[in-house]
C-alpha cells in the first residue's frame, strides 16, 4: 500500500498539540485524544499519529495499534458524505449486504474508499442500535431505515448538489 506523505500546516499541528494538552498529555486519554483529533482533522494519517505519540510520550506503534484496533478510527479521509451501512445481525438478515453491494456498484468504490471527487465514502458498521428499522444506512448523521437496494440511487441523488 503506497502512502502519500501529507504535510500538515502549522495551525493543524498546533491544534493537535492543543487537543493533547487539553487531556493533560496523558497516555491514558489516548482514545479521547484520537476521537477529538479525528473530529477536528477528519481522519488519522500517520503524520497526525506521530504528533500525538510525541505529545503523549508514547510509541507511534502503540498509537497505530489503537487506531487500527477500533473500527471508528480511520486512516483514510472520509468523503463529504460518509455512507455507513449497518451489518449488525438484524440489518444483515434483512438484506444489508445487498444494499452495501448496490452502493459499491453505484458509486464504483469499495468499503473504506472514497469517490475520486471526495464527495462520498463507504464503510460498514457493527450496529447502529436502530434494529427495528433494519436495514439501516447512515449518511453523515442522517439515518435511513428499511433501506432496499432500490433506494440507493435516491439516497445518493439526495446528496448530489
C-alpha positions in Angstrom: 0.0 0.0 0.0 1.5 3.3 -1.0 1.4 6.1 1.4 1.2 9.7 0.2 3.0 11.8 2.7 0.9 14.7 3.8 2.3 17.9 5.1 0.5 19.4 8.0 0.0 23.2 8.3 1.4 24.9 11.4 -2.2 25.6 12.6 -3.1 22.0 12.3 -0.1 20.9 14.3 -0.8 23.5 16.9 -4.5 22.3 17.1 -3.4 18.7 17.5 -1.0 19.7 20.3 -3.7 21.8 22.0 -6.0 18.8 22.0 -3.3 16.6 23.5 -2.7 19.3 26.1 -6.4 19.6 26.9 -6.2 16.0 28.0 -3.0 16.8 30.1 -0.8 14.9 27.5 -1.9 11.8 29.4 -1.3 8.5 27.7 -4.4 7.1 29.5 -6.5 9.6 27.5 -5.3 8.3 24.1 -8.7 7.2 22.9 -10.3 10.6 23.8 -7.4 12.4 22.1 -7.8 10.3 19.0 -11.6 11.0 18.9 -11.2 14.7 19.3 -8.4 14.9 16.7 -10.3 12.8 14.2 -13.3 15.1 14.7 -11.1 18.1 14.0 -9.0 16.6 11.2 -11.4 14.1 9.6 -9.0 11.2 9.8 -5.8 10.0 11.5 -3.0 9.7 8.9 0.5 8.6 10.1 1.7 12.1 10.4 -1.0 13.0 12.8 -0.4 9.8 14.9 3.3 10.8 15.1 2.5 14.1 16.7 0.0 12.5 19.2 2.6 9.9 20.1 5.3 12.6 20.7 2.9 14.7 22.8 1.7 11.8 24.9 5.3 10.5 25.2 4.4 7.0 23.8 5.4 4.9 20.9 3.9 5.5 17.4 3.4 1.8 17.3 1.1 1.9 20.3 -0.9 4.8 18.8 -1.2 3.0 15.5 -2.3 -0.2 17.3 -5.2 1.7 18.9 -6.2 3.4 15.7 -6.2 0.1 13.7 -8.0 -1.8 16.5 -11.1 0.4 16.8 -13.2 0.5 13.7 -14.4 4.0 14.5 -11.0 5.4 13.7 -9.9 5.9 10.1 -6.5 6.5 8.5 -8.2 7.5 5.2 -10.0 10.7 4.6 -13.8 10.3 4.6 -16.0 11.8 1.9 -18.0 14.9 2.5 -21.0 12.5 2.8 -19.7 9.4 4.6 -22.1 6.5 3.9 -22.2 3.7 6.5 -24.2 0.5 6.1 -25.1 -1.4 9.3 -24.0 -5.0 9.2 -25.4 -6.0 12.6 -27.5 -9.2 12.8 -30.9 -7.6 12.2 -29.7 -5.5 9.3 -27.7 -8.4 7.8 -30.6 -10.8 8.0 -32.9 -8.2 6.3 -30.6 -7.6 3.3 -27.9 -5.1 4.3 -25.4 -6.9 2.2 -27.5 -6.3 -1.0 -27.7 -2.7 -0.1 -24.0 -2.4 0.5 -23.3 -4.2 -2.8 -25.6 -1.7 -4.6 -23.7 1.3 -3.0 -20.4 -0.2 -4.1 -21.8 -0.7 -7.6 -23.5 2.7 -7.9 -20.5 4.7 -6.5 -17.9 2.4 -8.1 -15.9 2.2 -4.8 -15.1 -0.5 -2.2 -15.7 -0.3 1.5 -13.0 2.0 3.0 -12.7 4.1 -0.2 -13.9 7.5 -1.2 -15.2 8.6 -4.6 -12.5 10.4 -6.7 -14.3 13.7 -6.2 -14.2 13.3 -2.4 -18.0 13.5 -2.1 -18.8 10.0 -0.8 -17.0 7.4 1.2 -18.3 3.9 2.1 -18.0 2.0 5.4 -19.8 -0.7 7.3 -20.8 -0.6 10.9 -21.5 -3.3 13.5 -24.7 -1.9 15.0 -26.4 1.5 14.9 -28.9 0.5 17.6 -31.9 1.0 15.3 -32.6 -2.7 14.7 -36.4 -2.1 14.3 -35.5 0.0 11.2 -33.3 -2.7 9.6 -31.5 -2.5 7.3 -30.1 0.9 8.3 -27.9 3.3 6.3 -26.3 6.4 7.7 -25.2 9.3 5.6 -23.3 11.5 8.0 -25.6 11.8 11.0 -28.8 11.2 9.0 -30.3 7.7 9.5 -32.3 5.9 6.7 -34.3 2.9 7.8 -35.7 -0.1 5.9 -33.4 0.6 3.0 -33.6 -1.6 0.0 -31.1 -1.8 -2.9 -33.7 0.1 -5.0 -33.4 3.1 -2.5 -29.6 3.5 -3.1 -29.9 5.7 -6.2 -32.4 8.0 -4.5 -30.2 8.3 -1.3 -27.1 9.2 -3.4 -29.1 11.7 -5.5 -30.3 13.5 -2.3 -26.6 14.4 -1.6 -25.6 15.4 -5.1 -26.0 19.1 -5.4 
